[in-house]
Amino acid sequence: MTELELPEIETLRRDVEREFSGRKVKGCDVEVLKTFPGLKTKAELGQVLTGAKVEQAYRHGLIIVIEFDNEIAMMITLGENGRLEKKTGKDKPSQDLVGAINFTQGGNLHIIDKKGSSSVVLVAQEDLAEALPDPSTMGLDLLAEPLSWVDFGRLMHAEDSPLRLLLIDPMVFVGIGEIYANEILFDSGLRYDRTSGGLSTQEVRRLYRSVVGILHDAIKHRGTSLEERPFADLSGAPGEFADHLAVYGKAGAPSPRSREPIKKTSFKHQVVYYCTTQV
């Protein structure tokens, strides 16, 4: 089971901001208290948020932060099988519902978590900087902090690691996992075991365009939903980037580039899908 990656979290973040910004909280439901570390009782969530309005929703890495006008922030970290849903009062809630933020209008925000690996933390906005991970301990967020291909190249040469491992290292890049690492390397025409320090200027530029392009395309198609890693947006629609995957999960299928069979192998305990045209 692969975890949600940056395009899926960003899709949900945008949905939350679009659907709930300016909405007033009518009340809250907490079904599983352990998902809300810091709360002493199930009633405490409603006591803190009822009457407050959503001001904004943004990402800090893979954490969705919702700020309310009462100076409280909610940090949502979705674990394996965690998801967010917009529901009306008439909709039957999921059996895996762990909590809900109910609004006076415009539907409610349901937090779903089958395996109990998600967390929702309330914190005063003035304490957010201490509560969130230190940016210096995180990788580059190429959606939030664009950088030039020249600076990208300096990073690649300084790291000097196999590309497959480099792309999925959270200390180097935020939110690139198994799915998008395979797609980025295919799109750039680079093998998984190439070391970043040996890339030519042309190869650095290709890799840079592929990293940025694949992430943006995946968000445009609202994430990737696969049988082994289902994903749905706030309205329950599955991510459609699965229809645009070139190599991930397609071992034996003809490559879009060469028409030769896509290969599957293991590299440093990681599953890799690739085409013979990658060099």
C-alpha positions in Angstrom: 0.0 0.0 0.0 1.6 3.2 -1.1 0.8 6.4 0.8 -0.8 9.6 -0.7 1.7 11.8 -2.4 1.9 15.5 -3.0 -0.6 15.8 -5.9 -3.3 14.0 -3.8 -2.8 16.1 -0.7 -2.7 19.3 -2.8 -6.0 18.3 -4.5 -7.7 17.9 -1.1 -6.2 21.1 0.2 -7.6 23.0 -2.8 -11.0 21.3 -2.4 -11.2 22.2 1.3 -10.3 25.8 0.7 -12.8 26.2 -2.1 -15.7 24.4 -0.3 -15.3 25.7 3.2 -13.6 29.1 3.2 -15.8 31.6 5.0 -18.1 28.9 6.4 -19.1 28.9 10.0 -18.9 25.8 12.2 -22.2 24.7 13.6 -20.8 21.8 15.6 -18.4 18.9 15.6 -18.5 15.1 16.0 -15.7 13.0 17.3 -16.1 9.3 16.9 -12.5 8.1 17.6 -10.7 10.2 20.2 -7.3 8.8 19.5 -7.3 10.5 16.1 -7.4 13.8 17.9 -4.3 13.8 20.1 -4.5 16.7 22.6 -8.3 16.5 23.1 -9.3 15.2 26.5 -13.0 14.6 25.6 -15.0 14.1 22.4 -17.0 17.2 23.2 -13.9 19.4 23.3 -13.6 19.8 19.5 -17.0 21.3 19.3 -16.4 23.6 22.3 -13.3 25.0 20.6 -14.6 25.4 17.0 -18.3 26.0 17.2 -19.1 29.5 15.9 -15.7 30.0 14.2 -15.3 30.6 10.5 -12.7 29.0 8.2 -10.2 31.6 7.0 -7.9 29.6 4.8 -6.5 26.1 4.1 -2.9 25.5 3.1 -0.2 22.8 3.1 2.9 22.5 5.2 4.6 19.6 3.4 1.9 16.8 3.5 0.0 18.4 6.4 -3.2 20.2 5.6 -3.6 23.2 7.9 -7.0 24.9 8.3 -7.1 28.2 10.1 -10.2 29.6 11.8 -11.0 33.2 12.7 -10.9 32.4 16.4 -7.0 32.1 16.2 -7.2 28.3 16.2 -5.6 26.1 13.5 -6.3 22.4 12.7 -3.5 20.3 11.4 -4.7 17.2 9.4 -2.2 14.4 8.6 -3.8 11.7 6.5 -2.3 8.3 7.1 -2.8 5.1 5.1 -6.4 4.8 4.0 -7.1 8.3 5.4 -9.4 10.6 3.4 -11.5 13.7 3.5 -15.1 13.8 2.3 -17.7 16.5 1.9 -21.1 15.3 3.1 -24.6 16.8 3.7 -26.6 16.1 6.8 -28.7 13.7 4.8 -25.8 11.6 3.6 -25.1 8.3 5.4 -21.6 8.7 7.1 -18.9 6.2 6.4 -18.5 3.4 9.0 -14.8 4.5 9.2 -15.7 8.1 10.2 -13.4 9.4 12.9 -14.6 12.9 13.1 -16.7 15.6 11.4 -16.7 19.4 11.2 -20.3 20.5 10.6 -21.0 23.8 9.0 -24.2 26.0 9.0 -24.3 25.8 5.3 -22.5 24.2 2.3 -22.1 20.7 3.6 -19.8 19.1 6.3 -16.2 18.0 6.3 -15.8 14.3 7.3 -12.5 12.8 8.3 -12.3 9.1 7.4 -9.7 6.7 8.6 -10.0 2.9 8.3 -6.7 2.0 10.0 -6.4 4.7 12.6 -3.1 6.2 11.2 -4.4 9.7 10.6 -4.2 12.5 13.1 -6.0 15.8 13.7 -4.4 18.3 16.0 -5.7 21.7 17.2 -3.2 24.4 18.1 -3.3 28.1 18.7 -2.2 29.9 15.5 0.6 31.7 17.4 2.1 28.3 18.3 1.9 26.9 14.7 5.6 27.5 14.0 6.6 25.2 16.9 3.8 22.6 16.2 4.6 22.1 12.5 7.8 20.3 11.3 10.8 22.6 11.0 11.2 23.5 7.3 14.9 22.9 7.6 14.2 19.2 8.3 12.0 18.9 5.2 12.7 18.5 1.5 11.9 20.9 -1.2 8.3 21.5 -1.9 8.4 22.3 -5.6 4.8 23.4 -5.7 5.1 25.9 -2.8 8.7 26.9 -3.4 9.6 26.9 -7.1 13.3 27.0 -7.9 15.2 27.5 -11.1 16.6 24.5 -13.1 20.1 25.9 -12.3 19.5 25.6 -8.5 17.9 22.3 -9.1 21.0 21.1 -10.9 23.2 22.3 -8.0 21.1 20.2 -5.6 21.3 17.1 -7.9 25.1 17.3 -8.2 25.5 18.0 -4.4 23.5 14.9 -3.4 25.2 12.5 -5.9 22.7 9.7 -5.2 20.8 7.2 -7.4 17.9 9.0 -8.9 15.3 6.6 -7.8 16.3 6.9 -4.1 16.8 10.7 -4.4 13.3 11.4 -5.7 11.6 9.6 -2.9 13.8 10.9 -0.1 11.5 13.2 2.0 14.6 15.1 3.1 15.2 16.1 -0.5 11.7 16.4 -2.0 8.3 16.7 -0.4 5.6 14.2 -1.4 7.3 12.3 -4.3 6.7 8.6 -3.7 6.6 5.4 -5.7 4.1 6.4 -8.3 5.4 9.7 -9.4 9.1 8.8 -9.1 8.7 6.1 -11.7 6.7 8.4 -14.0 9.2 11.3 -13.6 12.2 9.0 -14.5 10.4 7.6 -17.5 9.3 11.1 -18.7 12.9 12.4 -18.4 14.4 9.3 -20.1 16.7 8.6 -17.2 17.4 5.2 -15.5 16.6 4.7 -11.9 20.2 3.8 -11.0 21.9 6.8 -12.5 23.6 8.9 -9.9 22.6 12.5 -9.8 26.1 13.8 -9.6 26.9 12.4 -13.1 24.0 14.1 -14.9 24.8 16.3 -17.8 23.4 19.8 -18.1 20.9 18.6 -20.6 19.8 15.7 -18.4 19.4 18.0 -15.4 17.1 20.2 -17.4 15.1 17.2 -18.6 14.7 15.9 -15.1 13.7 19.3 -13.8 11.0 19.7 -16.4 9.7 16.2 -15.7 9.6 16.7 -11.9 7.6 19.9 -12.2 5.6 18.7 -15.2 4.5 15.4 -13.7 3.5 17.0 -10.4 1.4 19.7 -12.1 -0.2 17.2 -14.5 -1.2 14.9 -11.7 -2.8 17.8 -9.8 -4.6 18.9 -13.0 -6.1 15.4 -13.3 -6.9 15.5 -9.5 -4.4 12.8 -8.3 -4.0 9.1 -9.0 -6.4 6.4 -7.8 -5.3 2.8 -8.1 -6.7 -0.4 -6.8 -3.9 -0.8 -4.4 -3.9 2.9 -3.5 -7.4 4.3 -3.9 -7.8 8.0 -3.8 -10.9 10.2 -4.1 -11.3 14.0 -3.9 -13.6 15.8 -1.5 -16.7 14.9 -3.5 -15.7 11.2 -3.8 -14.5 11.3 -7.4 -11.4 9.2 -8.1 -8.2 10.8 -9.3 -7.9 10.5 -13.0 -4.1 10.6 -13.5 -4.2 6.8 -13.4 -5.4 7.0 -17.0 -2.2 8.9 -17.9 0.4 6.7 -16.1 3.1 5.6 -18.6 5.0 2.9 -16.6 3.9 2.5 -13.0 2.1 -0.8 -12.5 2.4 -1.6 -16.2 5.0 -4.3 -16.3 4.8 -6.3 -19.6 2.6 -3.7 -21.3 4.1 -1.9 -24.4 6.1 1.2 -23.6 4.5 4.4 -24.9 8.0 5.4 -26.2 9.4 2.2 -27.7 6.5 -0.3 -27.8 8.8 -2.8 -26.1 7.5 -4.3 -22.9 7.8 -2.2 -19.7 10.2 -3.9 -17.3 9.8 -4.3 -13.5 12.8 -4.8 -11.2 13.9 -4.2 -7.6 16.5 -1.6 -6.7 17.6 -1.0 -3.1 14.4 -2.8 -1.9 12.3 -0.5 -4.1 10.1 -1.7 -6.9 11.0 0.1 -10.2 9.1 0.2 -13.5 11.1 1.4 -16.5 11.6 1.4 -20.3 14.7 0.3 -22.1 14.9 3.7 -23.7 15.8 5.2 -20.3 19.6 5.7 -20.1 
